[in-house]
Amino acid sequence: MPDMSSALPLALAMAPLGGLLAFFTGRVVVLFPDYPPSDDPASPGPPPPTLPRSGQVVPWPPWSPLPWRLVLTGRGPGGETVRAPWPTVAAAAAAFAAVGFGAAHRSAAEIAALAFLALWGTLLSSIDLRVTRLPRLLVRPAYPIALALLGAAALTTPHGGTAFLHALGGMAALWGFYRLLRAIYPPGMGWGDVTLSGLIGLYLGWDGWTPVVSGTFLAFLAFSCVGLGLVLLGRASLKSHLPLGPFMVGGALAVLLFGDPIPLLLAA
């Protein structure tokens, strides 16, 4: 149970910060059009980020985490105004509040790293929910940022070196697991999910090996329950393609912030 005297004030302080950051960064959510996945080698690949009304391409420097001019000004090429969807802003505020509440016992560097996962995970989840895509333009630059933040945490946290090695192992293990699922049944696993899995494994591995298992199981359990619920309600069919990214992010944050259930189950 978190220490309420420190957890609650930190949660209240971080919530508006998350909303403010998403107010700017969330502008990229509307830039990614729908793109049916294809394994055809001749496929040109997903379309570039474009403005929602004019369809004009938004310049996005390679390996830049964001198109900074649009993010900071809210205007794309030609002066078109771009706004972050309000659910994205609200979700980021809630995610930051959860980080403040659930990670109050951690070091400042760990909290910063978890806050980045909360922000980036919110952006990716919002895009995945809108167009069932996890754009590599956003996923790939998250790796060096997360590695740098967790590297700083390794230098300022007791046993941080061991935790960082576990994080690297978790990154490799979870990526390999998702890649295997993709090889076994390609229609059931998108490349975006595989690309994101290493980032999720990096964070879960920071806390040890069992969180990697717990976070992955929780993601697939929630995904299956929601999918089954939608089928029973007539909102989806067994062939519907549901976004997995939000469940991957949510499962990881739940385990990292509120505890790994496996030790409790083993002790019962």
N, C-alpha and C positions, 0 to 999 in steps of 0.2 A: 504494500500500500504506500503510495507516494506521501511524503511529508507535506501536508496541506499548507503549512506555513510558508513553504518556499515554492511548491508546485503551482498553487493557484495564482499567486502574483505573477509568476513567470508566464503562465498560460495567458493571463489577461494582457500582459505586455507584448507577447509574441503574436497574438491574434491580429491586431491592426497592422503589424509589420508584414505578416503574410498577405493580408489583403492589399496593402500598398504595393508590394512587389508584384503581385499578380495583376494589379491594375495596369502595370506597365508591361510585364513580360507576357501576360495573357493575351496581348494583341496578336501574338503569332498563332493562336488557336484557330482563327478563322481563315488562315492563309492556305490551308491544306485541303484541296478538293478530294472528293471520293475517287478511289482508284481500285478497281477489282484486281485482286492479286493474280499474277500469272507466272507460270514456270516456263513459258516459252522463251528460249534464248534470244529470239529475234525481237522480243518485246522491248520497246524503248524505255520502259521503266516508268515509275510514277511521275506525274507532271510536277514542275517546279512550284514553289510557293507563289500564289497569285492573289491579287486583291479581290475581295469578295464581290464587288460590284462591277468594276471595269474589266477584271480578268487580266490585268497587267502584271507581268512577272516582277516579283520583289527581289532585288539583289541580296544575295546571302553569301558572303565570302566563305570559301571552303574552310571547314573546321572551326568557324566562328560559332560560338554557342547560340548567338542570336543576331538578327539583322538590327544592329544597334540604332541606326537612324530612325527606323520605323518604331522601335520599342520606346525610344526616348521622346519622340515628337508626336507619335500617334498619327502620323501622316505617311502614306506611301508615295511612290512615284506619281507625279501629276497632282499631288496634294490631296488625294483621297483619304478621308478620315477613317481610321481603323480603331475600334474599341474592343476591349476585352469583354467577353460574355460575363454577365454578372454571376452566373453559377460558378464559373471558374474562380472569380475573386472570392466568393463566399466559401468555396471549398478550400482554397488556399488558407484563408483565415482560420477555418476550422482545423486544418491539418497543422498549422503552426501552433494553435492552442493545444492540440494533442501532444505535439513535441514538447512544448513548455511544461505541460502537466506530467507527461510520462517520462521525461528525460531530465527532470530537475536534479536528480542525484548524479548525473554525469558531468564530465568536465565541459568547460566552455567550448573547446574544440570539437568534442563529440556532438554537442548540441548544434553547433554550426553545420557540421556534416549532415546531421539528421534533418536540419531545416532545409538544406539544399535538396535532399531526397524528397521532402514534403512538397517543396515548390515545383521541382522538375517533374515529380510524379503526378502532381495535379495537372500540369500542362499536358503531359503525355496522355493521361487518363481522359482529359477533356477532348483531346483530338481523337482518341480511340473511340470514345462514345459517339462522337459526331460522325466520323467517316470510317470507322473500323480500320484505322491505320496507326502505326507507330513510326513516324518519320525518322529515318536515320540522321537527317540533318539535326534533329534534337537529341537523339539517343547517343550517338557516337561522341559528341563533345562533352557529354556528361561524365564519361569515364575519366579523362584527365583531371577534371574538376573534383570529382569524388575521390580519386586517388590522392590528390594534393591535400584535400581536407582531412581525409583519414590518416594521411602521412603526418600532418601536423598534430592530429590527435595522438598518434603513436609516440610522438616526441614529448607530449605533455601529459600523458596518462600512464599510471602505473601498469606495468605489463603490456604497454602499448605495442611494443615490438612483436610480441607473440600474437596479439590480437590482429595486427596488420598482416602477419603471415597467414593466419587463419582466414582473414578476409580475402587474400589472394587465392587461397585454396578454394574457398566458397565460390568465388567468381568463376574459376575454371570448372569446378564440379557442376554447378548449376547450369552453366552454358553447355557443358557436355550433355547433361541430362535433357535439356530442351532440344539440343541438336539431334539427339537420338530419337526423341519423339517426332521431330520433324522428318527424319529419315524413315521412320516406321509408317507414319501416316501424314503425308504432306498436306492434304486438305484441312487437317485439324490443327495445324500449327503454322502461323505466319512467320516470315523471316523477321518481322519487327519484334515479335515475342521472343524469338531466339536472341536477337541482338540485345534486348532489354534484360534478358535473364542473367547475363553476366554482371550487370550493374546491381541487380537485386541480390545475387549471390555474394557480391562484394560486401554489401552492408550486413546481410544476415551472417556471413562468415565472421565478421568482426566480433560477434558475441559468442562464437563457437560453432561446432558442427551441428548440434541438435537444432539450433534455430533455423539452419538452412532447410532441414527436413520439415520442421514445423511450419515455417513460412510458406514453403511450397505446397504442403498438404492443405493448409488453410486456404490458399489461393484457389486451388482446384476444387476444394469442397464448396466454397462460397460460389464459385463459378457454376458448378453443377446444380447447386440448390436454386440459384437464381434462374438458370436456364430451364430447369424442370418447372419452376413456378410460372415462368412465362408461357411454357407449352401448355400447362394445365389451364391457364387463363385465356388461352387462345391468342396470345400476343406474339407467339413465335412457333415454328415447327421444328421437328427434329433435324431438319437440314439447314436451319437458320445459322448464320455465322455471327456469333456474339463476341464482343471485344473481351480479350483476356487481360489486357494491360492493367485496367483499374483494379482487378482482383490481385494481380501480382504485386502491385504497389501497396494496396490495402493490407494484404496478408503480411508483407514484410514490415510495414509500420506497426501493425497490431502486435507482432511478436517482439519487435525491438522496443516498443514503448510500454507495453503492458505485460511483458513476460513470456517466456517460453513454457508452454504447458507440458512438455515431455518430462522434465524433472518431477513435476507435481504428480503426473500419472504414474511414474515409476516408484515414487515414494508412497503412493496410496496402497 
